[in-house]
Amino acid sequence: MPKKDGLEVCKLIRQSGNTLPIILLTALPDISNKVEALNLGADDYITKPFSFPEVLARINAVLRRRNSNRLEIAIGKMRINLVEHKLFIEDKEIRLTEKEFELLKFFIENKGVILSKEELCKRVWHYDFIPETNIVESSVKNLRKKIEEYCDKKLIKNIYGEGYIFIEE
């Protein structure tokens, strides 16, 4: 890097409060450099020569760790607290039932993917069958109503004959 080294950049990023994943790729193999980088906030430290499969595996590992430690998901005006099972839209708490929360979380984790009624029954309600009731339709309708009261765009859309899709704002 022409003006600053990786350690300086890492330090500046962390001092600014940014938590984006940082993996340093360097020619400096000394253990003291590795220790300093990790203490400054780097998530990993890879020395040259390296293999691309190893770099990819390390990127995936850092991303897995980051996602497993996530306490909130933010999408547009919405914030979903994964610990307290709460939904906030523009800092207003929206009360959801436990199943509505699970349904919203599943939609968000699969945004842009059409989810069939069967898939929702399996993954949210843990049924291996489609119940004779309209539990999915009713829950989606209630969830939509609660969200759309505070969002000006339909986020959960019905795809006729296929299922539902969550579209990000």
Secondary structure, 3 states (H helix, E strand, C coil): CCCCCHHHHHHHHHHCCCCCCCEEEECCCCHHHHHHHHHHCCCEEEECCCCHHHHHHHHHHHHHHHHHCCCEEEECCEEEECCCCEEEECCEEECCCHHHHHHHHHHHHCCCCCECHHHHHHHCCCCCCCCCCCHHHHHHHHHHHHHHCCCCCCCEEEECCCEEEECCC
